[in-house]
Each structure stands twice: as structure tokens, then as C-alpha cells.
Amino acid sequence: MDAYFRHEAEMFPGGVRSRIQPAHIQEEASNLNRFEAEPLYRQIQCPALILRAPEGMLAKDDILLPEEVMDKMIRKIPGAKRLDLPGTNHFSILFAPSAARDEGIREFLAG
């Protein structure tokens, strides 16, 4: 988490701010709806564990992987498995300590 913070944040007189330029965030947001990943799902030919964080980052509907998208991925990616981690958002699912996440990944890799 420390390395991630140091990469994403910068010190300035009086505090800390994101290194990400607002124009880049706007560009990413405007491009999110332009790319359709669903046609690519069937091309994934290796075992896949899809981690899903059901909580939004800034609002309840700010979910990176909505349930309907997860359902499509599970149906269309051969042999895909899902791991929902209640109480997480798209940052905490990776960076917060989680025995459930770690055990789920270990089980998937062992299988």
C-alpha cells in the first residue's frame, strides 16, 4: 500500500494530492463506454478467477464490475470462477488485508 500511495500521490506545501491529471481522468471516463470487452471473453482460454468488489468507490452505483457484467463473464469465459468479496471496492479488494481473498486465490491456484 505504501508503494502504491507513493506512486499515486505527491506532496505539496500544505498536504498531499493525486498525481493523476484531471484531464486524464476525464479521458478515461469518456472512453469507458466506447470499448466493448464482451466479444473478447471467449478468447480467454486459461483458468480465470474473477474477483468482484460489490461496493462503489464514491457512490453506491460506482461499481467497477456490475453483477450483470460478471454474469456474462462467467457464462462466456470457459471455466471462469468468481470470488465476490463483500465490503470491498475496486481499491480495497486489492490493497486491504483480506483472509477471504487470499484463501480464495490459494484455492483457485491449487485447483
C-alpha positions in Angstrom: 0.0 0.0 0.0 2.9 2.3 0.8 4.4 1.9 -2.7 1.1 2.4 -4.3 0.4 5.6 -2.3 3.9 6.9 -3.2 3.3 6.3 -6.9 -0.2 7.8 -7.0 0.3 10.8 -4.6 2.7 13.7 -4.4 3.5 16.0 -1.5 2.9 19.7 -1.9 3.1 22.6 0.5 0.2 22.0 2.9 -0.7 18.4 2.0 -0.9 15.6 -0.5 -2.6 15.4 -3.9 -3.1 12.9 -6.6 -0.5 12.8 -9.4 -3.3 11.9 -11.9 -4.2 14.9 -14.0 -7.9 15.7 -14.1 -7.9 15.7 -17.9 -6.6 12.0 -17.9 -9.4 11.0 -15.5 -12.0 12.7 -17.8 -10.5 11.0 -20.9 -10.7 7.6 -19.2 -14.3 8.2 -18.1 -15.3 9.2 -21.6 -13.7 6.1 -23.1 -15.1 3.6 -20.7 -18.3 3.2 -22.7 -16.6 3.1 -26.1 -14.9 -0.2 -25.7 -16.9 -3.4 -25.7 -15.0 -6.3 -23.9 -17.7 -8.9 -24.1 -16.7 -10.2 -27.6 -13.3 -11.0 -26.2 -14.4 -13.1 -23.3 -14.5 -16.4 -25.3 -10.9 -15.8 -26.4 -9.7 -16.4 -22.8 -8.5 -20.0 -22.8 -6.8 -20.2 -19.4 -8.3 -20.7 -16.0 -9.6 -17.3 -14.7 -10.6 -16.2 -11.3 -12.6 -13.0 -11.4 -12.5 -11.0 -8.2 -15.6 -8.8 -7.7 -15.9 -5.9 -5.3 -19.6 -5.2 -4.8 -19.2 -1.7 -3.2 -18.8 1.6 -5.1 -15.8 3.8 -4.6 -17.5 7.2 -4.4 -21.2 6.2 -4.6 -23.4 3.1 -4.3 -23.6 2.8 -8.1 -19.9 3.4 -8.7 -19.2 -0.3 -9.2 -16.3 -1.3 -11.5 -17.7 -4.7 -12.2 -21.6 -4.7 -12.1 -23.4 -8.0 -11.4 -24.7 -8.2 -15.0 -21.2 -7.9 -16.4 -19.9 -10.6 -14.0 -22.7 -12.9 -15.0 -21.8 -12.5 -18.7 -18.1 -13.1 -18.0 -18.9 -16.3 -16.0 -21.1 -17.6 -18.8 -18.7 -16.8 -21.7 -15.2 -17.3 -20.3 -14.7 -21.1 -20.4 -14.2 -22.4 -16.8 -14.2 -19.0 -15.2 -14.8 -18.8 -11.5 -15.9 -15.8 -9.4 -15.0 -14.6 -6.0 -17.2 -11.9 -4.5 -15.7 -10.0 -1.5 -18.4 -8.2 0.3 -17.5 -4.9 1.8 -14.8 -4.1 -0.8 -14.5 -1.6 -3.6 -12.1 -1.7 -6.5 -9.2 -0.5 -4.4 -9.7 -2.3 -1.1 -10.3 -5.6 -2.8 -6.6 -5.5 -3.8 -4.9 -3.4 -1.1 -6.7 -4.1 2.2 -5.8 -7.2 4.1 -8.3 -10.0 3.3 -8.0 -13.6 4.5 -11.1 -14.5 2.4 -9.5 -13.1 -0.8 -6.1 -14.7 -0.1 -7.7 -18.1 0.7 -9.9 -17.9 -2.4 -6.9 -17.2 -4.6 -4.9 -20.1 -3.0 -7.8 -22.5 -3.5 -8.1 -21.4 -7.2 -4.4 -21.9 -7.8 -4.4 -25.2 -6.1 -7.3 -26.4 -8.3 
